[in-house]
Amino acid sequence: MNPINLYFDVRDIFRAPRLALSGKKIWIFLIGNLAGFVLYWIFTYIALAAAGVPFSNAIATYGLYPCLYGVDAPWFAWALYYIGSLGWIAFLHLSCTAVARVTLKQLKGDNFFSAGDAWNYVNKHWHPVIFTSISIVLILGFFLLFAGIFALFGKIPYVGEYLFALPYLFYFLGSVFTVYTAFVLVISCIYTPAIVGAYEEDTMGSVFQSYSIAWSQPWRVVLYNIVLLPLAWWSLKLFSWFMFAGFQLVNHVFGMSFLMGEKATSIVGNALNFVIPRGLCESICAPFSCSGALCGTPCSFYTLPEAGSLSGSEMGASIIVGLFLLLILFSIVSYGLSILSVGETLMFIIFKKKSDDDDLIERKDEDELEEDDEDDFSFDDDGEESESDSNDEDANTDNSEEE
């Protein structure tokens, strides 16, 4: 297929919701979200146990969404909690890289690049996704460490005052660079998946690209994200409205008195209460209610089913429905993340075109280069075989003439 023609300006950002509405991209984020959530869930409950909270009490209190905040926990419990949290963030960054790769291939016209191919790419290039931000944090730590060392020198009597005053301009320049590096750290957290997925950079290259974007494109970073974030919000709102509309349609049909009736209502109500506590669910549903901007007329379409008493088989069915509702909830979140990831990928492609006149759509990536190498290798093999056959025929001809 032909590649997608871009304007290489802010107009391309408006393509993000449409390009992100892809089962392939949502599936990638669904896998990454679930993997990160499971890791976070396990580490948080271990942290709660380390803080002395019994598992049964923790399950009754937090359910599917544990949190250590508000608990008097020792430092090692907090360390476990933050390991789980950072692990979830790492899975999201890897998912962003996979979606950036799929987006680049889609812009090139390759719609057959699968989610499995994207994860294989991430498996080969996960190091810069994780270590780019860590490298920038180490740069920040290096400057702060030396600032502290020079501040200690300033405590030396008589000499310390001059050690502070004479190189003051040097301290000031180092401080400005440290502030700039903190801004670069934010840039790297946002754009590293796009840099690795679309430009195939290693860790050092990703650090360089982060500094380059922060230096040459700061106003575009701000302007484009001002456009992307509201666009993502309204697109997610519309997507969620359709998802919740389908959810309520199933409840209305199966909850009719001459069909399953109260049994279906109780099963879904308990499943919903298992997945999301009722108060939290109402706060999530409130922005998508029909009394808002989508309809303009109040109605009770988003009335949540009440939980009721269940038998053993109904409880089993409620758990299964709850798992499906959890997948639906994560799918909604995954679409929102997909919009952001596609938008940041489009931004990076625009940045490279604006700053370096480098069109990543026309540029051959490593997969295309490997295909070219394979084609050249096959051609050489055919040539060698043809030459060998020709030599054999000449030898046979010479032998026959001699006879």
ZAMARGU-4260 file (C-alpha; in steps of 0.2 Angstrom, whole numbers, plus 5000, padded with zeros to 4 digits):
<rodrens>
0) 5000/5000/5000 | 5005/5018/4998 | 5012/5028/5012 | 5001/5041/5021 | 5005/5059/5016
5) 5008/5070/5031 | 5008/5089/5032 | 5023/5089/5044 | 5014/5102/5055 | 5001/5103/5068
10) 4987/5097/5057 | 4995/5079/5058 | 4991/5079/5076 | 4973/5078/5073 | 4976/5061/5064
15) 4980/5053/5081 | 4963/5048/5087 | 4959/5039/5071 | 4976/5031/5069 | 4975/5025/5087
20) 4958/5017/5085 | 4965/5001/5080 | 4962/4984/5088 | 4981/4980/5085 | 4987/4996/5095
25) 4973/4994/5109 | 4978/4975/5111 | 4997/4980/5113 | 4992/4992/5127 | 4980/4980/5134
30) 4994/4967/5136 | 5006/4979/5143 | 4993/4987/5155 | 4988/4970/5162 | 5006/4964/5164
35) 5011/4980/5173 | 4995/4979/5183 | 4999/4962/5189 | 5016/4966/5194 | 5010/4982/5203
40) 4997/4971/5212 | 5009/4958/5218 | 5022/4970/5224 | 5010/4981/5233 | 5002/4967/5242
45) 5019/4961/5247 | 5023/4978/5253 | 5007/4979/5263 | 5012/4962/5271 | 5029/4969/5275
50) 5020/4984/5283 | 5011/4971/5295 | 4994/4972/5286 | 4986/4955/5285 | 4982/4949/5268
55) 4964/4946/5271 | 4962/4963/5278 | 4971/4971/5264 | 4960/4962/5251 | 4944/4967/5260
60) 4950/4985/5261 | 4958/4988/5244 | 4952/4974/5232 | 4959/4975/5215 | 4967/4992/5218
65) 4980/4991/5232 | 4990/5006/5238 | 5002/5009/5251 | 4998/5027/5254 | 4990/5030/5271
70) 4999/5015/5279 | 5013/5017/5292 | 5026/5006/5282 | 5045/5004/5284 | 5057/5010/5271
75) 5058/4992/5263 | 5040/4991/5261 | 5040/5008/5252 | 5054/5001/5241 | 5044/4986/5236
80) 5029/4997/5232 | 5039/5009/5221 | 5047/4994/5212 | 5030/4988/5207 | 5025/5006/5202
85) 5040/5008/5191 | 5038/4991/5184 | 5020/4996/5178 | 5027/5012/5170 | 5041/5002/5162
90) 5028/4990/5154 | 5018/5006/5148 | 5034/5013/5140 | 5038/4996/5131 | 5020/4996/5125
95) 5022/5014/5119 | 5037/5008/5109 | 5028/4994/5101 | 5013/5006/5096 | 5026/5018/5089
100) 5033/5005/5078 | 5016/4999/5072 | 5012/5018/5069 | 5028/5020/5058 | 5024/5005/5048
105) 5006/5011/5045 | 5012/5028/5040 | 5024/5019/5027 | 5009/5009/5021 | 5013/4992/5029
110) 4996/4987/5037 | 5002/4969/5039 | 5015/4973/5053 | 5007/4963/5067 | 5007/4966/5086
115) 5019/4951/5087 | 5031/4959/5076 | 5030/4975/5086 | 5034/4965/5102 | 5048/4956/5094
120) 5055/4973/5089 | 5053/4979/5107 | 5062/4963/5113 | 5077/4968/5103 | 5077/4987/5108
125) 5071/4987/5125 | 5087/4994/5133 | 5086/5012/5127 | 5068/5013/5132 | 5072/5009/5150
130) 5090/5016/5152 | 5088/5033/5143 | 5079/5041/5157 | 5090/5032/5169 | 5105/5040/5160
135) 5098/5057/5161 | 5094/5055/5180 | 5112/5050/5182 | 5118/5066/5173 | 5107/5076/5185
140) 5114/5066/5200 | 5132/5069/5194 | 5129/5088/5194 | 5120/5089/5210 | 5134/5078/5218
145) 5147/5090/5212 | 5137/5105/5218 | 5137/5097/5235 | 5155/5094/5235 | 5159/5112/5231
150) 5147/5118/5244 | 5157/5108/5257 | 5173/5117/5251 | 5164/5133/5254 | 5164/5129/5273
155) 5183/5130/5274 | 5187/5145/5285 | 5194/5160/5276 | 5197/5151/5259 | 5179/5144/5257
160) 5172/5161/5254 | 5183/5164/5239 | 5180/5146/5233 | 5162/5151/5232 | 5164/5168/5225
165) 5177/5166/5212 | 5170/5152/5202 | 5152/5158/5205 | 5149/5161/5186 | 5154/5142/5183
170) 5142/5137/5197 | 5128/5147/5189 | 5131/5140/5171 | 5131/5122/5179 | 5115/5126/5188
175) 5106/5132/5172 | 5112/5116/5163 | 5105/5106/5177 | 5088/5114/5176 | 5089/5112/5157
180) 5093/5093/5160 | 5078/5092/5171 | 5067/5098/5156 | 5076/5085/5145 | 5071/5072/5158
185) 5053/5076/5155 | 5056/5076/5136 | 5064/5059/5137 | 5050/5051/5147 | 5038/5057/5134
190) 5047/5054/5118 | 5059/5040/5121 | 5047/5026/5115 | 5044/5036/5099 | 5063/5039/5096
195) 5067/5020/5099 | 5051/5014/5089 | 5052/5026/5074 | 5071/5030/5073 | 5079/5014/5080
200) 5091/5024/5092 | 5101/5016/5105 | 5103/5023/5123 | 5116/5036/5119 | 5107/5041/5103
205) 5090/5043/5113 | 5099/5054/5125 | 5105/5065/5111 | 5088/5066/5103 | 5080/5071/5119
210) 5093/5085/5121 | 5090/5090/5103 | 5071/5091/5105 | 5072/5101/5121 | 5084/5113/5112
215) 5077/5115/5095 | 5058/5111/5097 | 5053/5117/5114 | 5038/5128/5108 | 5032/5114/5096
220) 5033/5102/5111 | 5021/5113/5121 | 5010/5118/5107 | 5007/5101/5100 | 5004/5094/5117
225) 4991/5108/5120 | 4982/5101/5105 | 4984/5083/5108 | 4978/5082/5126 | 4961/5089/5124
230) 4959/5079/5108 | 4963/5063/5117 | 4951/5068/5131 | 4936/5071/5120 | 4940/5056/5109
235) 4942/5045/5125 | 4925/5052/5131 | 4916/5047/5115 | 4924/5030/5115 | 4919/5027/5133
240) 4902/5033/5129 | 4900/5019/5116 | 4908/5006/5127 | 4896/5010/5142 | 4881/5011/5130
245) 4885/4993/5125 | 4887/4988/5143 | 4870/4995/5148 | 4861/4988/5132 | 4867/4971/5138
250) 4860/4974/5155 | 4843/4981/5149 | 4841/4966/5137 | 4846/4952/5149 | 4838/4961/5164
255) 4820/4961/5157 | 4808/4952/5168 | 4803/4939/5156 | 4821/4934/5152 | 4834/4933/5166
260) 4827/4947/5176 | 4834/4950/5193 | 4847/4936/5191 | 4856/4945/5177 | 4855/4962/5187
265) 4863/4954/5203 | 4877/4945/5193 | 4882/4961/5184 | 4880/4971/5200 | 4891/4960/5210
270) 4904/4959/5196 | 4904/4978/5194 | 4906/4980/5213 | 4921/4967/5212 | 4930/4976/5198
275) 4927/4994/5203 | 4919/5000/5220 | 4902/5008/5217 | 4908/5026/5222 | 4923/5025/5210
280) 4912/5018/5196 | 4899/5032/5198 | 4913/5045/5198 | 4920/5037/5182 | 4903/5036/5173
285) 4898/5054/5178 | 4908/5063/5164 | 4900/5051/5151 | 4882/5053/5157 | 4868/5058/5144
290) 4865/5073/5154 | 4882/5080/5148 | 4887/5088/5131 | 4884/5072/5121 | 4865/5072/5122
295) 4859/5088/5131 | 4844/5079/5139 | 4845/5071/5156 | 4841/5052/5157 | 4845/5037/5168
300) 4854/5027/5154 | 4869/5025/5166 | 4860/5018/5181 | 4871/5005/5188 | 4865/4988/5192
305) 4863/4984/5211 | 4872/4970/5219 | 4861/4956/5226 | 4863/4939/5235 | 4869/4926/5223
310) 4870/4907/5224 | 4886/4897/5221 | 4884/4896/5202 | 4879/4914/5201 | 4894/4919/5211
315) 4905/4910/5198 | 4897/4918/5184 | 4899/4935/5192 | 4917/4932/5194 | 4919/4928/5175
320) 4909/4943/5171 | 4920/4954/5182 | 4935/4948/5173 | 4927/4953/5156 | 4923/4970/5164
325) 4941/4972/5169 | 4946/4969/5152 | 4934/4982/5145 | 4940/4995/5158 | 4958/4992/5153
330) 4953/4993/5134 | 4946/5010/5137 | 4962/5016/5146 | 4972/5007/5132 | 4964/5018/5119
335) 4968/5034/5128 | 4986/5028/5130 | 4986/5023/5111 | 4980/5041/5106 | 4995/5048/5117
340) 5007/5036/5110 | 5002/5039/5091 | 5002/5058/5094 | 5020/5058/5102 | 5026/5047/5087
345) 5018/5059/5075 | 5027/5074/5084 | 5044/5066/5083 | 5042/5062/5065 | 5037/5081/5062
350) 5052/5086/5073 | 5064/5076/5063 | 5058/5083/5047 | 5058/5101/5053 | 5075/5101/5062
355) 5085/5089/5050 | 5075/5088/5035 | 5074/5069/5038 | 5058/5061/5032 | 5056/5045/5042
360) 5042/5039/5031 | 5054/5038/5016 | 5069/5033/5026 | 5072/5014/5026 | 5071/5006/5043
365) 5081/4990/5048 | 5067/4978/5042 | 5067/4985/5025 | 5086/4985/5025 | 5086/4967/5030
370) 5074/4963/5016 | 5086/4972/5003 | 5101/4962/5010 | 5091/4946/5008 | 5086/4950/4990
375) 5104/4954/4986 | 5110/4938/4994 | 5097/4928/4984 | 5102/4937/4968 | 5121/4933/4971
380) 5116/4915/4974 | 5107/4913/4958 | 5121/4921/4949 | 5134/4909/4957 | 5123/4894/4953
385) 5121/4900/4935 | 5139/4903/4933 | 5143/4886/4940 | 5131/4878/4928 | 5139/4887/4914
390) 5156/4881/4919 | 5150/4863/4920 | 5142/4864/4902 | 5158/4871/4895 | 5168/4857/4903
395) 5157/4844/4896 | 5158/4852/4879 | 5177/4852/4880 | 5177/4834/4885 | 5166/4829/4871
400) 5177/4838/4858 | 5193/4830/4865 | 5184/4813/4863
</rodrens>
